Amino acid sequence: MGKKGGRNKIKRLAAPRTWDIPRKSDRFVFKPVPGPHSISSSYPLGVVIRDLASMAGLSRELKYMVKTGKVLVDGRERHTSRFPVGLFNVVSVPAEGADYRLVPGRKGFRLAKVPSDEASRKLCSINTKRKIKGGHIQYGLHDGRSVLDDALNLAPGDAVLLEVPSQKVLGNVKLAKGSLGLVLGGDRVGQLGKIAEVKKGTVSREKMVRIALPSGEAEMPSRLVFPVGTSSPMITVGVGAS
């Protein structure tokens, strides 16, 4: 009989170009299971531990670490090497005293080491906002989470600072003039700058952001700019940055 269901691995050469991994070392690599991030905007947890953090040399070692609950993602144990890990997720290995956050880079997501007291904080951008039964306001976040908070006065594109895994709201920042924005894609990916203007979208043109970056002022779609703070970033958002 033929095998039923999808495959749990893919060829390294066929992996998304956003994965910053060696292409010709081994033939296959983990394939992410369906989860909070798409395959092109995430890494499988096993790739983060083995290829990016170099904390396991063999698949047997990696599977043992994950199966025994030694690896946490945003404060929760994950027991599959195929769990998708994406933007601003924190991968922790308490036994090693290691905490890493995935941040955008030119070749895909990179690992930024964060202090242990910051591992429980995460910035999430708001994708949706709607009123639900009872008149409460529900915010849908970029990593699949949802938050109910009637006190927040935010809109899609803004960001909230959460304590994970409790999802307690610690703060927020708006996609507005004067805020710090992190570029998520394009030639300036990973750069941090001050937002100078946010232009409303039209039927034929999406909302645009004018931002002052180290490489010069630029204008780009708002979906490529993630607000991370006002005077300084609320969390570590780059390698060697905070």
C-alpha positions, 0 to 999 in steps of 0.5 A, spaced: 500 500 500 502 507 498 503 511 504 497 515 506 498 523 508 503 528 507 511 527 508 514 529 514 521 532 511 523 536 504 529 536 500 534 542 503 534 544 495 527 545 495 526 548 502 524 556 502 529 561 500 527 564 506 531 558 510 538 560 512 541 553 512 546 549 508 543 546 502 548 541 500 550 538 507 544 533 508 539 531 503 533 532 507 530 537 512 524 537 517 518 540 514 513 544 519 507 541 521 501 546 520 501 551 525 501 559 527 506 561 521 506 559 514 512 554 511 515 560 508 515 565 514 518 560 519 523 554 521 521 547 524 524 547 531 529 542 529 532 546 524 533 552 529 536 547 534 540 543 530 542 548 524 542 555 527 543 554 534 548 548 533 545 545 540 545 538 537 549 534 532 545 528 531 537 527 529 537 522 535 540 528 540 535 533 537 529 528 538 531 526 545 531 534 547 524 535 544 521 529 546 523 530 553 521 537 554 527 540 554 526 545 549 521 551 550 517 556 545 514 562 548 515 558 555 511 552 553 514 545 552 514 543 544 514 536 543 515 535 536 521 537 532 517 540 526 513 545 530 513 552 526 517 557 529 517 564 526 517 572 527 519 574 535 518 567 537 523 565 543 526 558 543 529 556 550 533 551 552 533 551 560 538 546 561 543 550 557 541 557 560 540 559 552 534 563 550 534 565 543 529 570 539 528 569 531 529 576 528 529 578 521 535 578 517 537 579 509 538 571 508 532 569 513 530 569 520 536 569 525 537 568 532 538 573 537 540 571 544 536 575 549 537 575 557 533 570 561 528 576 564 526 578 557 525 571 554 518 571 557 516 578 553 514 578 546 511 583 541 505 581 537 503 585 531 495 586 530 492 583 524 485 583 525 480 587 530 473 585 531 467 585 536 464 579 538 459 576 542 458 581 549 460 587 545 468 585 547 473 587 542 478 581 540 485 582 537 488 577 532 495 577 532 501 575 527 502 568 531 495 566 531 494 568 538 488 572 540 487 577 545 480 580 549 482 587 551 476 592 551 481 597 554 486 597 548 485 602 543 489 599 537 488 598 530 491 593 525 498 594 524 499 596 531 503 592 536 502 589 543 507 587 548 505 580 551 508 576 557 508 569 555 505 564 556 500 567 560 498 572 554 498 578 559 498 585 556 504 589 558 504 595 553 503 597 546 506 601 541 502 604 535 504 604 527 504 612 527 509 618 526 514 618 532 514 610 533 520 606 532 519 601 526 523 594 524 523 593 517 521 586 515 522 585 508 526 588 502 533 590 501 532 594 508 530 588 512 532 588 519 533 595 519 530 600 525 528 607 524 523 612 526 517 613 522 516 619 519 509 619 516 503 613 515 499 614 509 492 612 509 491 607 503 486 607 498 482 602 494 488 601 489 494 603 494 495 599 500 497 603 506 504 606 506 509 608 511 515 613 510 521 611 515 528 614 516 533 608 516 540 608 517 541 607 509 536 613 508 529 615 508 524 610 504 517 609 503 514 602 503 508 598 505 505 598 512 505 590 512 513 591 512 514 595 518 513 592 525 512 598 530 517 596 536 517 602 541 518 609 541 524 611 544 527 604 544 525 597 542 521 594 547 525 587 546 531 585 542 529 586 535 536 584 532 543 581 533 547 585 537 541 590 538 536 591 544 
